[in-house]
């Protein structure tokens, strides 16, 4: 009997060690130009709701499905391509639209069905001097407005309509917010 109580006591004492979760086994894989990435300096990373990994580099936007890369680059003869190859920021809004910020081409909206881009430089509401700006941040507020920060050109508020298809020029209005002068 005394042996059984000792055995039960030992089992009880060792029980917490059985309940403690084992550390997760993480595996890391280095992905580079050797695997199809357009450039080894990556400035933006996003996993979208469909599971794709997106990487913004100095040489375009890379979509990775776990096996292969699809690279989207600027083509100066095609206005439906990325506005600039230097991708600085990526953002997926609550409706699943992918926004791509660039260093010298402003912001782009990616049309997933057609695999084309709508560029901010073609927005008629945006003054010419602000159509190609350096994007430093992208976020969305609870009302669905997209806020785009820039390096030196202020803060832009994009009010995007609720159309299911992308009608860039008809469905977006822009307000440029900035502070002029002073330190406050």
Backbone torsions as a table, in degrees:
resi	resn	phi	psi	omega
1	UNK	NA	-43.7	-180.0
2	UNK	-64.4	-34.9	176.7
3	UNK	-63.9	-41.6	179.8
4	UNK	-64.5	-41.5	179.5
5	UNK	-64.7	-41.8	178.4
6	UNK	-63.5	-40.7	178.9
7	UNK	-65.4	-44.0	178.7
8	UNK	-63.5	-41.2	179.4
9	UNK	-63.3	-42.5	177.6
10	UNK	-64.5	-41.3	177.4
11	UNK	-62.9	-42.6	-179.9
12	UNK	-63.3	-41.6	179.4
13	UNK	-67.7	-34.2	-179.0
14	UNK	-84.7	-11.5	-179.5
15	UNK	-56.0	-47.1	179.6
16	UNK	-56.7	-33.6	178.8
17	UNK	-67.1	-28.9	176.2
18	UNK	-73.6	-30.7	-176.5
19	UNK	-82.1	-20.3	-179.5
20	UNK	-69.2	130.2	-178.5
21	UNK	-66.6	141.5	176.4
22	UNK	-73.7	146.9	178.8
23	UNK	-60.8	144.8	177.3
24	UNK	-66.3	142.5	175.5
25	UNK	-96.2	108.2	179.3
26	UNK	-96.8	142.5	173.1
27	UNK	-122.5	138.5	-179.4
28	UNK	-116.5	141.2	178.3
29	UNK	-127.6	128.3	179.1
30	UNK	-84.8	123.2	179.0
31	UNK	-113.6	132.0	-176.7
32	UNK	-143.2	-170.2	177.1
33	UNK	-60.1	-25.8	177.9
34	UNK	-65.2	-23.7	178.9
35	UNK	-98.7	-1.0	177.8
36	UNK	115.5	-6.7	175.6
37	UNK	-61.9	138.4	-174.2
38	UNK	-68.7	-27.4	-177.1
39	UNK	-160.7	147.3	-174.3
40	UNK	-80.2	-15.5	176.0
41	UNK	-89.8	111.7	-177.7
42	UNK	-106.3	126.5	-176.1
43	UNK	-107.5	-16.4	-179.6
44	UNK	-148.5	140.8	179.5
45	UNK	-136.0	138.1	178.1
46	UNK	-150.5	136.3	167.8
47	UNK	-105.6	121.2	-177.2
48	UNK	-84.9	175.2	-176.1
49	UNK	-68.7	-13.0	176.6
50	UNK	-92.0	-4.1	177.8
51	UNK	97.9	-7.3	178.3
52	UNK	-69.1	145.1	171.5
53	UNK	-100.2	132.3	179.6
54	UNK	-115.9	135.0	-179.3
55	UNK	-128.5	125.2	176.3
56	UNK	-97.3	125.8	-178.5
57	UNK	-126.7	-178.6	173.4
58	UNK	-73.1	-12.0	-176.4
59	UNK	-122.3	41.3	173.3
60	UNK	110.1	-178.2	179.8
61	UNK	-102.9	130.2	-177.4
62	UNK	-114.2	127.2	174.1
63	UNK	-107.0	127.2	-176.4
64	UNK	-119.9	125.7	-178.8
65	UNK	-99.0	9.0	-177.2
66	UNK	100.4	-14.7	-179.2
67	UNK	-127.5	-47.2	-176.0
68	UNK	-134.4	160.6	177.5
69	UNK	-103.5	143.2	166.1
70	UNK	-116.7	127.2	-175.3
71	UNK	-110.5	130.4	177.5
72	UNK	-110.8	126.0	-178.2
73	UNK	-131.3	165.6	174.2
74	UNK	-74.0	137.9	170.9
75	UNK	-129.7	112.6	-174.8
76	UNK	-61.2	-17.5	178.5
77	UNK	-94.4	3.4	-177.0
78	UNK	-135.7	107.6	-176.6
79	UNK	-72.6	-3.9	178.4
80	UNK	-98.6	9.3	176.0
81	UNK	-97.5	172.6	177.7
82	UNK	-53.6	138.8	-175.8
83	UNK	-71.9	-23.7	-178.5
84	UNK	-155.8	143.8	-178.2
85	UNK	-75.8	-20.9	-177.9
86	UNK	-86.2	99.2	-178.1
87	UNK	-90.5	121.7	-176.0
88	UNK	-104.2	-31.3	-176.2
89	UNK	-144.6	148.3	175.7
90	UNK	-131.2	141.9	179.1
91	UNK	-150.8	134.1	173.2
92	UNK	-108.9	121.4	-177.7
93	UNK	-79.8	176.9	-174.6
94	UNK	-66.9	-14.1	176.4
95	UNK	-95.0	1.2	177.3
96	UNK	88.5	10.8	178.5
97	UNK	-83.1	138.2	-179.1
98	UNK	-97.1	123.0	178.4
99	UNK	-108.5	135.3	-175.8
100	UNK	-124.2	117.3	176.6
101	UNK	-94.4	141.5	-178.5
102	UNK	-124.7	167.9	-177.8
103	UNK	-74.1	-40.4	-176.2
104	UNK	-129.6	11.2	-177.0
105	UNK	-123.7	13.9	179.9
106	UNK	71.4	-146.9	-176.6
107	UNK	-110.3	148.8	179.3
108	UNK	-125.8	145.5	173.4
109	UNK	-110.7	125.0	-176.9
110	UNK	-91.6	125.8	175.4
111	UNK	-91.2	105.7	-174.1
112	UNK	-66.0	-34.8	-178.9
113	UNK	-66.4	-46.8	-175.6
114	UNK	-94.1	-10.3	-176.8
115	UNK	53.8	50.1	175.5
116	UNK	-129.7	168.5	-179.6
117	UNK	-116.6	144.8	170.0
118	UNK	-107.8	123.5	-173.3
119	UNK	-97.6	146.1	177.6
120	UNK	-66.8	-21.3	-179.1
121	UNK	-65.8	-17.0	-179.8
122	UNK	-97.8	7.4	178.1
123	UNK	-78.9	122.3	-176.6
124	UNK	-73.3	-24.5	179.5
125	UNK	-72.8	-19.6	-174.5
126	UNK	-92.5	123.4	178.3
127	UNK	-55.1	145.9	-175.6
128	UNK	-48.9	-43.1	-175.8
129	UNK	-69.1	-10.6	-179.3
130	UNK	-112.8	10.4	-177.4
131	UNK	-79.7	-18.6	179.3
132	UNK	-128.9	89.2	-175.9
133	UNK	-122.0	166.2	-178.6
134	UNK	-88.9	111.2	-178.1
135	UNK	-82.6	125.1	179.2
136	UNK	-114.3	-9.3	178.8
137	UNK	-167.4	148.1	177.7
138	UNK	-140.5	132.0	173.5
139	UNK	-152.5	171.2	-177.4
140	UNK	-127.3	140.3	177.1
141	UNK	-93.2	173.5	-177.2
142	UNK	-61.7	-16.4	-179.1
143	UNK	-93.2	1.4	179.1
144	UNK	88.7	3.9	175.9
145	UNK	-75.2	140.3	178.2
146	UNK	-98.7	128.7	178.5
147	UNK	-107.7	124.8	-176.9
148	UNK	-121.9	118.2	177.8
149	UNK	-90.2	147.0	180.0
150	UNK	-130.3	165.1	177.6
151	UNK	-94.5	93.9	175.9
152	UNK	96.3	-13.5	-178.7
153	UNK	-108.0	7.5	176.0
154	UNK	93.7	-162.6	-177.9
155	UNK	-114.3	133.4	-178.8
156	UNK	-112.9	135.3	175.3
157	UNK	-110.1	116.0	179.0
158	UNK	-100.8	116.0	175.9
159	UNK	-95.7	107.8	-172.9
160	UNK	-101.6	131.2	178.9
161	UNK	-68.8	179.2	-174.2
162	UNK	-102.3	16.3	-179.7
163	UNK	-63.1	141.0	178.2
164	UNK	-71.3	-37.0	175.4
165	UNK	-88.0	160.3	-177.8
166	UNK	-89.0	113.4	174.4
167	UNK	-121.0	79.7	-169.6
168	UNK	-52.7	-55.8	-174.0
169	UNK	-70.9	-33.8	-176.8
170	UNK	-86.6	-15.6	-168.1
171	UNK	-115.3	8.5	-176.7
172	UNK	-132.8	133.1	169.2
173	UNK	-122.2	150.3	-171.9
174	UNK	-128.1	139.9	172.6
175	UNK	-123.0	130.0	176.4
176	UNK	-98.3	123.2	179.5
177	UNK	-113.1	132.3	178.7
178	UNK	-159.5	162.8	176.9
179	UNK	-110.0	129.8	-178.1
180	UNK	-110.7	122.1	176.6
181	UNK	79.4	172.4	175.7
182	UNK	60.7	171.5	179.5
183	UNK	-103.8	-0.1	-176.1
184	UNK	-93.4	NA	NA
